[in-house]
Amino acid sequence: ASINSLITQVCDEQAVSPTDIVAVACAGNTTMTHLLLALDPAAIRREPYVPAAREFPLLRACELGFEVHPAAPVYLSPCASSYVGGDITAGVLATGMDDVDELWLLVDMGTNGEVALGNRDWLTCCSCSAGPAFEGSGLKYGMHATLGAIERAEYVPASDRMIVSTIGGAKPRGICGSGLIDLLAGLLQAGAVDRAGRIDLGFQSRRVRIRDEQPEFVVVWGEEVGREDDIVLTEADIENLIRSKAAVYAGISVLLDAMGLGPRDLARINVAGAFGNYLDVE
């Protein structure tokens, strides 16, 4: 139902009929692909972590209940392993890293962080348990990158102002992963947060305070956007992000070390997913 509603939405935006769609390409992580095909995903989380299938046959849309042309072929992106799915395979093709001479890196930062490394001659990959911070989960005011999520945040120390932008231009509802990175980078530069992720209670700003014995920084005053509560960043939020970042960094480092390479050997880094879509690399 969710896939069909998205198909309808895209078709409405392009003023076409769903039945005009004569081919479908699907890419998802290994678990989602198994669920789509009604395959048992239980083995994915059990040793030796071998999925029921890694490559999938060509199917017709009518077999999967897709509301497009019933005879439309459905191409399913193959999965590399239980924890490196078809979304990474599709990402490799989309970036073109399989067709370059230089060494490229593809990183999908999510609850399960996946990393692919290589070029036209060879490709290797790994996964790491990064936790949900990059997707906005596990944070006091975290949320996915959807309508109302703070995607950009700039702190202006001179006036103690926060300049935020939200997805869709809606009133702020919470902070997504890219907004969290933006916010933390600005607070670190301003000196409101140290490199260990601790909020400086001596920092000259009314936004720094203690609530429920927890230091926090006020990102958005509730009264300014019609909320009863303020949107804040806590030290626990920062700690979750640091752990997620460390997990992804460890995955990248292990992969590079295994190939006898280092960061300076990389010509390009691609960041995928909703987090990568809204991330301000500057």
Residue pairs with C-beta under 8 A, 6 or more apart in sequence:
3 66
4 65
4 66
4 67
7 18
7 21
7 66
7 67
7 68
8 18
8 67
11 17
11 18
11 20
11 21
18 67
18 68
19 68
19 69
20 69
21 61
21 68
21 69
21 72
22 68
22 69
22 71
22 72
23 72
23 73
23 74
23 75
24 61
24 66
24 68
24 72
24 73
24 74
24 75
25 74
25 75
25 77
25 90
26 33
26 36
26 74
26 75
26 76
26 77
26 86
27 76
27 77
27 85
27 86
27 87
27 89
27 90
28 36
28 77
28 85
28 86
28 87
29 79
29 85
29 86
29 87
29 112
30 41
30 44
30 51
30 54
30 79
30 81
30 82
30 83
30 84
30 85
30 86
31 41
31 44
31 85
32 85
33 39
33 56
33 76
33 77
33 79
33 85
33 86
34 40
34 41
34 44
34 51
34 52
34 53
35 41
36 64
36 76
37 53
37 56
37 64
37 76
39 52
39 53
40 52
41 51
41 52
43 49
43 50
43 51
43 52
43 82
44 51
44 82
44 83
45 82
49 81
49 82
49 83
50 82
51 79
51 81
51 82
54 78
54 79
54 80
54 81
55 78
55 79
56 76
56 78
58 73
58 74
58 75
59 73
59 74
59 76
60 70
60 71
60 72
60 73
60 74
61 68
61 69
61 70
61 71
61 72
61 73
61 74
62 70
62 71
63 74
64 74
66 72
66 74
76 86
77 85
77 86
77 87
77 89
77 90
78 86
78 89
79 85
79 86
79 89
80 88
80 89
80 125
81 125
81 127
83 112
83 114
83 127
84 114
84 116
84 125
84 126
84 127
85 114
87 108
87 114
87 272
88 106
88 108
88 114
88 116
88 125
88 272
91 106
91 108
91 116
91 270
91 272
92 98
92 106
92 116
92 123
95 104
95 106
95 270
97 104
97 106
97 116
97 118
97 119
97 123
97 268
97 270
98 118
98 119
98 120
98 123
99 120
100 119
100 120
100 267
101 119
101 120
102 119
102 267
102 268
103 117
103 118
103 119
103 261
103 265
103 266
103 267
104 117
104 118
104 119
104 266
104 267
104 268
104 269
104 270
105 115
105 116
105 117
105 252
105 266
105 268
105 269
105 270
106 115
106 116
106 117
106 269
106 270
106 272
107 113
107 114
107 115
107 248
107 252
107 269
107 270
107 271
107 272
107 276
108 114
108 115
108 271
108 272
108 273
108 276
109 130
109 134
109 177
109 244
109 248
109 271
109 272
109 273
109 275
109 276
110 130
110 132
110 134
110 135
110 273
110 275
111 129
111 130
111 131
111 132
111 134
111 135
111 137
112 127
112 128
112 129
112 130
113 127
113 128
113 129
113 130
113 134
113 244
113 247
113 248
113 251
114 125
114 126
114 127
114 128
115 125
115 126
115 127
115 128
115 248
115 251
115 252
115 255
116 123
116 124
116 125
117 123
117 124
117 125
117 255
117 256
117 259
117 261
118 124
124 255
124 258
124 259
125 255
126 251
126 254
126 255
127 251
128 247
128 248
128 250
128 251
129 247
130 244
130 247
130 248
130 251
131 138
131 240
131 243
131 244
131 247
132 138
132 142
132 244
133 139
133 142
133 177
133 180
133 237
133 240
133 241
133 243
133 244
134 177
134 241
134 244
134 273
134 275
135 144
135 145
135 176
135 177
135 274
135 275
136 142
136 143
136 144
136 145
136 149
136 174
136 175
136 176
136 177
136 180
137 143
137 144
138 240
139 175
139 180
139 237
139 240
139 241
140 216
140 232
140 233
140 234
140 236
140 237
141 174
141 175
141 219
141 231
141 232
141 233
141 237
142 174
142 175
142 176
142 180
142 237
143 149
143 173
143 174
143 175
143 176
144 176
144 274
145 151
145 167
145 176
145 177
145 178
145 274
145 275
145 277
145 278
146 167
146 176
147 166
147 167
147 168
147 170
147 173
148 166
148 167
148 168
148 170
148 171
148 172
148 173
148 174
149 166
149 167
149 173
149 174
149 175
149 176
149 179
150 164
150 165
150 166
150 172
150 174
150 175
150 176
150 179
150 183
150 219
150 220
150 231
151 165
151 166
151 167
151 176
151 178
151 179
151 182
151 278
152 164
152 165
152 178
152 179
152 182
152 278
152 280
153 162
153 163
153 164
153 165
153 175
153 179
153 182
153 183
153 186
153 219
154 162
154 163
154 164
154 182
154 186
155 161
155 162
155 163
155 183
155 186
155 187
155 190
155 192
156 162
156 163
157 190
157 205
160 205
160 206
160 207
162 207
162 219
162 220
164 172
164 179
164 219
164 220
166 172
166 173
167 176
167 278
171 225
171 226
171 227
172 219
172 220
172 225
172 231
174 231
175 183
175 219
175 231
175 233
176 274
176 275
176 278
177 274
177 275
177 278
177 279
178 275
178 277
178 278
178 279
178 280
179 278
180 233
180 237
180 241
181 241
181 279
181 280
182 280
183 219
183 233
184 193
184 233
184 238
184 241
187 193
187 217
187 233
188 194
188 195
190 203
191 200
191 203
192 199
192 200
192 203
192 205
192 208
192 217
193 199
193 200
193 217
193 238
194 200
197 235
197 238
197 239
197 241
197 242
198 215
198 235
199 208
199 215
199 216
199 217
199 235
199 238
200 208
201 208
201 210
201 215
205 217
206 218
207 217
207 218
207 219
208 215
208 216
208 217
208 218
209 215
209 216
209 218
210 216
211 232
214 234
214 235
214 236
215 234
215 235
216 232
216 233
216 234
216 235
217 232
217 233
217 234
218 230
218 231
218 232
219 230
219 231
219 232
219 233
220 227
220 230
220 231
221 230
222 228
222 229
222 230
222 231
256 262
256 263
256 265
270 276
271 279
271 281
